[in-house]
């Protein structure tokens, strides 16, 4: 079974008319989950998907990653009915409640997976999180959902690998763990692109040296480049780090139809990526996938369907075949060589 984290209040976050990070994205996700259930021998969704009981993150859990001042600013803005934080990021009156519930979804998932036999968890949540820095919101993100879960696991004595294949670099997640050897972070993202972080030479510092690895691929990169990155970078890094958990920042904005990015992935590539994630995990029940970006609704639907099936070890005929032939192999090789040098 695939645990699914969802909650009606995620739709209460309204960043404004015409904003690409809109509630309709969740409708596309749930359509993709239903599509995956139908594709798996016509299975009913109830035999393939299990709902994850929702809960809020506590202030203590949030403040493992974010400063009290940041939390207070967001709470106050929501109490005033919302408003704009920066040119890309805004809140409505319901945004704080949605953000706190989204931040709790990963925490609920690891507790449920640790106690059961489910294969993995997929969290259909918003607002997204990987750009949210310890001291500030940015890039559509208010609280860093994946980082809050990773920090909680690390404080329990668990080792964590965060794999980020949103098209944009997860600067907030990287910043939170840049000097923390308990949490390894590897990102595959388009370069150059917002937010301008995630260069090859950003490899961690202090005790965390060698636990951050960035693969900044050019526009047009295709699925074969991403699979090369998994085989040459992610898998060796995972073997060295020996994580107890793998958390995924999954952005469907690396799809070739996305209006905000220039990468070349297909829905079929997302199935292969999810399969690779399960292969580098320490075992079943130790993978949590967090929804990040993705702004073409058809791509979000089809990418979700492919990902969900792969997370439970099933192969279905993808709506789109995996892609190949794009640029970026040289970047993967450079990232591999640099990581090997730093990690020696």
DOVO-580809 format. One record per residue (C-alpha): residue number from 1; chain; y, x, z. Coordinates in Angstrom, 1 decimal. Layout:
N
REC   seq   mol       py       px       pz
REC   NUM     A        Y        X        Z
...
end
This chain:
344
REC   seq   mol       py       px       pz
REC     1     A      0.0      0.0      0.0
REC     2     A      3.6      1.0     -0.6
REC     3     A      6.0      0.3      2.2
REC     4     A      9.3     -1.1      0.9
REC     5     A     12.5     -1.0      2.9
REC     6     A     14.9     -3.8      2.0
REC     7     A     17.4     -5.9      3.8
REC     8     A     19.8     -8.7      2.6
REC     9     A     22.8     -6.9      4.3
REC    10     A     22.5     -4.0      1.9
REC    11     A     24.2     -6.4     -0.6
REC    12     A     27.1     -6.9      1.8
REC    13     A     28.5     -3.5      1.0
REC    14     A     31.1     -4.3     -1.7
REC    15     A     33.1     -1.3     -3.0
REC    16     A     35.1     -3.5     -5.4
REC    17     A     35.1     -5.3     -8.7
REC    18     A     33.8     -3.1    -11.6
REC    19     A     32.4     -0.4     -9.3
REC    20     A     29.2      1.1    -10.7
REC    21     A     27.5      1.2     -7.3
REC    22     A     27.2     -2.6     -7.1
REC    23     A     24.8     -5.0     -5.4
REC    24     A     23.1     -5.8     -8.8
REC    25     A     21.4     -2.4     -8.5
REC    26     A     19.2     -3.8     -5.8
REC    27     A     18.2     -6.7     -8.0
REC    28     A     17.1     -4.2    -10.6
REC    29     A     15.1     -2.3     -8.0
REC    30     A     13.3     -5.4     -6.9
REC    31     A     12.6     -6.4    -10.5
REC    32     A     11.0     -3.0    -11.0
REC    33     A      8.8     -3.3     -7.9
REC    34     A      7.6     -6.7     -9.2
REC    35     A      7.0     -5.2    -12.6
REC    36     A      4.9     -2.5    -11.1
REC    37     A      2.8     -5.1     -9.2
REC    38     A      2.2     -7.0    -12.4
REC    39     A      1.2     -3.8    -14.3
REC    40     A     -1.4     -2.9    -11.7
REC    41     A     -4.1     -5.2    -13.1
REC    42     A     -1.9     -8.2    -12.6
REC    43     A     -1.7     -7.6     -8.8
REC    44     A      0.4     -9.9     -6.7
REC    45     A      3.3     -8.1     -5.1
REC    46     A      1.8     -8.9     -1.7
REC    47     A     -1.3     -6.9     -2.4
REC    48     A      0.6     -3.8     -3.5
REC    49     A      3.8     -3.8     -1.4
REC    50     A      4.2     -4.1      2.3
REC    51     A      7.6     -5.0      3.8
REC    52     A      9.1     -2.4      6.2
REC    53     A     10.6     -4.0      9.3
REC    54     A     14.3     -3.2      9.3
REC    55     A     16.3     -1.6     12.1
REC    56     A     19.7      0.0     12.6
REC    57     A     20.2      3.7     13.3
REC    58     A     21.5      4.3     16.8
REC    59     A     24.8      6.1     17.4
REC    60     A     22.7      9.1     18.7
REC    61     A     20.6      9.2     15.6
REC    62     A     23.7      9.1     13.3
REC    63     A     25.5     11.7     15.3
REC    64     A     22.7     14.3     14.8
REC    65     A     24.3     14.6     11.3
REC    66     A     27.8     13.1     11.5
REC    67     A     30.7     13.8     13.8
REC    68     A     31.9     11.0     16.2
REC    69     A     35.2     11.1     14.4
REC    70     A     33.7     10.3     11.1
REC    71     A     31.7      7.4     12.6
REC    72     A     34.8      6.1     14.3
REC    73     A     36.8      6.2     11.1
REC    74     A     34.2      4.1      9.2
REC    75     A     33.8      1.6     12.0
REC    76     A     37.6      1.1     12.2
REC    77     A     38.0      0.7      8.5
REC    78     A     35.3     -2.0      8.4
REC    79     A     36.9     -3.8     11.3
REC    80     A     40.1     -3.9      9.3
REC    81     A     38.3     -5.6      6.4
REC    82     A     37.6     -2.5      4.5
REC    83     A     39.6     -0.3      2.1
REC    84     A     39.5      2.8     -0.1
REC    85     A     38.4      6.1      1.3
REC    86     A     38.9      8.2     -1.8
REC    87     A     39.2      7.3     -5.6
REC    88     A     35.4      6.8     -5.8
REC    89     A     34.5      5.5     -2.3
REC    90     A     35.4      2.2     -0.6
REC    91     A     34.3     -0.1      2.1
REC    92     A     34.3     -3.9      2.6
REC    93     A     34.0     -5.8      5.9
REC    94     A     30.2     -5.7      5.6
REC    95     A     29.9     -2.1      4.6
REC    96     A     29.5     -0.6      8.1
REC    97     A     26.7     -2.9      9.1
REC    98     A     25.0     -2.2      5.7
REC    99     A     25.4      1.6      6.2
REC   100     A     24.0      1.6      9.7
REC   101     A     21.0     -0.5      8.6
REC   102     A     20.5      1.8      5.6
REC   103     A     20.6      4.9      7.9
REC   104     A     17.9      3.3     10.0
REC   105     A     15.5      2.6      7.1
REC   106     A     14.2      6.1      6.8
REC   107     A     13.7      6.3     10.6
REC   108     A     11.7      3.0     10.5
REC   109     A      9.7      4.3      7.6
REC   110     A      8.5      7.5      9.2
REC   111     A      7.5      5.6     12.4
REC   112     A      5.5      3.1     10.3
REC   113     A      3.9      5.7      8.1
REC   114     A      2.9      7.9     11.1
REC   115     A      1.1      4.9     12.7
REC   116     A     -0.6      3.5      9.6
REC   117     A     -2.5      4.1      6.4
REC   118     A      0.1      3.3      3.8
REC   119     A      0.6      5.8      0.9
REC   120     A      4.3      6.2      1.0
REC   121     A      7.6      4.3      1.5
REC   122     A     10.2      3.4     -1.0
REC   123     A     13.6      2.5      0.4
REC   124     A     15.6      0.1     -1.7
REC   125     A     18.9      0.6      0.1
REC   126     A     22.6      0.9     -0.3
REC   127     A     25.1      2.4      0.2
REC   128     A     23.5      5.6     -1.0
REC   129     A     23.9      8.7      1.2
REC   130     A     23.4     12.2     -0.2
REC   131     A     27.1     13.0     -0.8
REC   132     A     28.1     12.0      2.8
REC   133     A     29.1     15.1      4.6
REC   134     A     29.0     15.5      8.4
REC   135     A     32.7     15.0      8.6
REC   136     A     33.4     12.6      5.7
REC   137     A     32.4     10.0      3.2
REC   138     A     32.5     10.7     -0.5
REC   139     A     30.8      9.9     -3.8
REC   140     A     30.0      6.3     -3.0
REC   141     A     28.3      7.4      0.2
REC   142     A     29.2      6.6      3.8
REC   143     A     26.3      7.9      6.0
REC   144     A     23.7     10.4      4.8
REC   145     A     20.5      8.4      5.0
REC   146     A     18.0     11.1      4.1
REC   147     A     19.7     13.7      6.3
REC   148     A     19.7     11.4      9.3
REC   149     A     15.9     10.9      8.9
REC   150     A     15.4     14.7      8.3
REC   151     A     17.3     15.6     11.4
REC   152     A     15.3     13.1     13.6
REC   153     A     12.1     14.6     12.3
REC   154     A     13.3     18.1     12.9
REC   155     A     14.3     17.3     16.4
REC   156     A     10.7     16.1     17.0
REC   157     A      9.4     19.5     16.0
REC   158     A      8.4     18.5     12.4
REC   159     A      9.1     20.6      9.3
REC   160     A     10.8     18.7      6.5
REC   161     A     11.3     19.3      2.7
REC   162     A     14.0     17.2      1.0
REC   163     A     13.6     17.0     -2.8
REC   164     A     16.7     15.6     -4.5
REC   165     A     16.5     14.6     -8.2
REC   166     A     19.6     12.5     -8.4
REC   167     A     21.7     13.7    -11.3
REC   168     A     24.5     14.7     -8.9
REC   169     A     24.0     17.5     -6.4
REC   170     A     23.5     16.2     -2.8
REC   171     A     26.3     18.3     -1.3
REC   172     A     26.2     16.4      2.0
REC   173     A     22.5     17.0      2.6
REC   174     A     22.8     20.6      1.7
REC   175     A     25.7     21.1      4.1
REC   176     A     23.9     19.4      6.9
REC   177     A     21.0     21.9      6.8
REC   178     A     22.4     25.0      5.1
REC   179     A     21.7     27.2      8.2
REC   180     A     18.7     25.2      9.5
REC   181     A     15.3     26.7      8.8
REC   182     A     13.5     23.5      9.9
REC   183     A     14.7     21.5      6.8
REC   184     A     14.3     22.9      3.3
REC   185     A     16.4     21.4      0.5
REC   186     A     15.8     21.7     -3.2
REC   187     A     18.0     19.9     -5.8
REC   188     A     17.6     19.4     -9.5
REC   189     A     20.9     18.2    -10.9
REC   190     A     23.2     18.2    -13.9
REC   191     A     25.7     21.1    -14.1
REC   192     A     28.6     20.9    -14.4
REC   193     A     29.1     17.5    -12.8
REC   194     A     30.5     15.9     -9.7
REC   195     A     30.8     17.1     -7.0
REC   196     A     30.9     20.7     -8.3
REC   197     A     28.5     22.1     -5.8
REC   198     A     24.9     23.2     -6.2
REC   199     A     25.2     26.5     -7.9
REC   200     A     22.2     28.8     -8.3
REC   201     A     23.6     31.2     -5.7
REC   202     A     23.8     28.5     -3.0
REC   203     A     20.6     29.6     -1.2
REC   204     A     21.2     28.9      2.5
REC   205     A     22.7     31.1      5.2
REC   206     A     21.8     32.5      8.6
REC   207     A     18.5     31.2      9.8
REC   208     A     18.3     28.9      6.8
REC   209     A     18.5     31.7      4.2
REC   210     A     16.0     30.9      1.5
REC   211     A     15.5     27.2      2.5
REC   212     A     18.1     25.9      0.1
REC   213     A     17.3     26.1     -3.7
REC   214     A     19.4     24.6     -6.5
REC   215     A     18.3     24.1    -10.1
REC   216     A     21.6     23.1    -11.9
REC   217     A     20.3     22.1    -15.4
REC   218     A     22.6     21.4    -18.4
REC   219     A     23.3     18.0    -19.9
REC   220     A     20.4     16.9    -22.2
REC   221     A     17.6     18.4    -19.9
REC   222     A     14.4     16.5    -20.4
REC   223     A     11.3     15.8    -18.4
REC   224     A      9.4     18.9    -19.3
REC   225     A     12.3     21.0    -17.8
REC   226     A     12.0     19.0    -14.5
REC   227     A      8.2     19.4    -14.4
REC   228     A      8.6     23.2    -15.0
REC   229     A     11.0     23.2    -12.0
REC   230     A      8.5     21.4     -9.9
REC   231     A      5.7     23.8    -10.8
REC   232     A      7.8     27.0    -10.7
REC   233     A     10.2     26.2     -7.8
REC   234     A      9.4     23.1     -5.8
REC   235     A      5.7     23.7     -5.3
REC   236     A      6.0     27.4     -4.2
REC   237     A      8.9     26.5     -1.9
REC   238     A      6.9     23.7     -0.4
REC   239     A      3.8     26.0      0.1
REC   240     A      6.0     28.5      1.9
REC   241     A      7.8     26.0      4.0
REC   242     A      4.7     24.0      4.9
REC   243     A      6.4     20.7      5.5
REC   244     A      5.0     17.9      7.6
REC   245     A      7.1     15.4      5.6
REC   246     A      8.6     15.2      2.1
REC   247     A     11.8     13.1      1.8
REC   248     A     13.1     12.3     -1.7
REC   249     A     16.6     11.5     -2.8
REC   250     A     15.7      9.6     -5.9
REC   251     A     18.6      8.9     -8.3
REC   252     A     17.8      7.0    -11.5
REC   253     A     21.0      8.4    -12.9
REC   254     A     19.1     11.3    -14.5
REC   255     A     17.9      8.7    -17.0
REC   256     A     19.3      9.1    -20.5
REC   257     A     20.9      5.7    -20.5
REC   258     A     23.0      6.2    -17.4
REC   259     A     26.7      5.7    -18.1
REC   260     A     27.9      8.4    -15.6
REC   261     A     25.7     11.3    -16.5
REC   262     A     24.3     13.3    -19.5
REC   263     A     20.7     14.1    -18.6
REC   264     A     17.8     13.1    -20.8
REC   265     A     15.0     11.7    -18.6
REC   266     A     13.0      8.5    -19.3
REC   267     A     11.2      6.0    -17.1
REC   268     A      8.0      7.8    -17.9
REC   269     A      9.4     11.1    -16.5
REC   270     A     10.1      9.4    -13.2
REC   271     A      6.4      8.6    -12.9
REC   272     A      5.5     12.2    -13.4
REC   273     A      8.1     13.3    -10.8
REC   274     A      6.8     10.9     -8.2
REC   275     A      3.2     12.2     -8.9
REC   276     A      4.4     15.8     -8.4
REC   277     A      6.1     14.8     -5.1
REC   278     A      2.8     13.4     -3.8
REC   279     A      1.1     16.6     -4.8
REC   280     A      3.4     18.8     -2.8
REC   281     A      3.3     16.5      0.3
REC   282     A      0.9     17.5      3.1
REC   283     A     -1.1     14.3      2.6
REC   284     A     -0.8     10.5      2.2
REC   285     A      1.6      8.7      4.4
REC   286     A      4.1     11.6      4.5
REC   287     A      6.5     10.7      1.7
REC   288     A      9.6      8.6      2.0
REC   289     A     11.7      7.9     -1.2
REC   290     A     15.4      7.0     -0.7
REC   291     A     17.3      5.2     -3.4
REC   292     A     20.4      7.2     -4.4
REC   293     A     22.2      6.8     -7.7
REC   294     A     21.4      5.1    -11.0
REC   295     A     23.9      2.8    -12.8
REC   296     A     22.2      1.4    -15.9
REC   297     A     20.3     -1.6    -14.6
REC   298     A     17.4     -1.5    -17.1
REC   299     A     16.9      2.2    -16.3
REC   300     A     16.9      1.5    -12.6
REC   301     A     14.3     -1.3    -13.0
REC   302     A     12.0      0.7    -15.3
REC   303     A     12.4      3.9    -13.2
REC   304     A     11.5      2.0    -10.0
REC   305     A      8.4      0.5    -11.6
REC   306     A      7.2      3.9    -12.7
REC   307     A      8.0      5.5     -9.4
REC   308     A      6.3      2.8     -7.3
REC   309     A      3.1      2.9     -9.2
REC   310     A      2.9      6.7     -9.0
REC   311     A      3.5      6.7     -5.3
REC   312     A      0.3      4.8     -4.7
REC   313     A     -1.6      7.0     -7.1
REC   314     A     -1.8      4.6    -10.0
REC   315     A     -1.2      5.2    -13.6
REC   316     A      0.3      2.5    -15.8
REC   317     A      1.5      2.6    -19.3
REC   318     A      5.2      3.5    -18.9
REC   319     A      7.9      1.5    -20.7
REC   320     A      9.1      4.8    -22.1
REC   321     A      7.1      8.0    -22.7
REC   322     A      7.9     11.2    -20.9
REC   323     A     10.4     13.4    -22.7
REC   324     A     10.5     17.0    -23.8
REC   325     A     12.5     19.5    -25.9
REC   326     A     15.8     19.6    -24.0
REC   327     A     17.6     22.6    -22.6
REC   328     A     17.3     24.1    -19.2
REC   329     A     14.1     26.2    -19.0
REC   330     A     16.2     29.4    -18.6
REC   331     A     17.9     27.8    -15.6
REC   332     A     14.6     27.0    -14.0
REC   333     A     13.4     30.5    -14.5
REC   334     A     16.6     31.9    -13.0
REC   335     A     16.3     29.6    -10.0
REC   336     A     12.7     30.7     -9.5
REC   337     A     13.5     34.4     -9.7
REC   338     A     16.4     34.1     -7.3
REC   339     A     14.5     32.1     -4.8
REC   340     A     11.6     34.6     -4.9
REC   341     A     14.1     37.4     -4.2
REC   342     A     15.8     35.6     -1.3
REC   343     A     12.6     34.3      0.2
REC   344     A     10.9     37.7      0.3
end
